[in-house]
């Protein structure tokens, strides 16, 4: 800003600068340099420093200002941060502040820990292997702001035990063996192992208390164990990560 003070022979032609914010916001330095803060209108004011009370003003319009993201909070759609087993999914949401940030878009990513998972551009997590992982939502406006959420995939029990409490079916993978344990008298008598394409790879008749599969011929990955029984209305399906 430039202030022209009259008359030319005024004893003190110095001014003090100020800004009156309206729908927009700005600051002004002692030398009259205006710095925009947010879009809208403001009034720049020059006041005579000689005590005369004379002022001059100029209305300014501020446009195309960028409001940066200041915080991101990541949460899950169902209120918890756990996926029960590999193959399961969990929808995540990102709350971006301030509400008037110019660009509130985020980029999703996963940092795998003891477990493994993937995440798509919409925040949908797909579990791959049991353990822990951290989901992150990062601002794309260049502010460098990121929000994170730790995730638990499967049981936090390090033994890898997979338990169906209602039917009392236990599945435990150790090395090249997959153990299926049944409650005596459960009525389930067959177990089948499928890949994610739906192809049956192994099938065995179960003893009353279960069966131990040799899975040494199967590569690492996610498989589905299906347990059935004659006259049983319920079919038990479990996704298991072979390591």
Secondary structure, DSSP 8 states (H G I E B T S, - for coil): -----SSTT-S---EEEEEEESSSEEEE-TT--EEEEESEEEEEEEEETTSS--EEEEEEEE-S------EEEEEETTS--EESSTT-EEEEEEEEESTT-S---EEEEEEESSSEEEE-TT-EEEEEESEEEEEEEEESSSS--EEEEEEEES-S-TT--EEETTTTEEEEEETTEEEEEE-TT----EEEEE-TTS-EEEEEE-BTTEEEEE-TTS-SEEEEEEEE-TT-S--EEEEEEE-
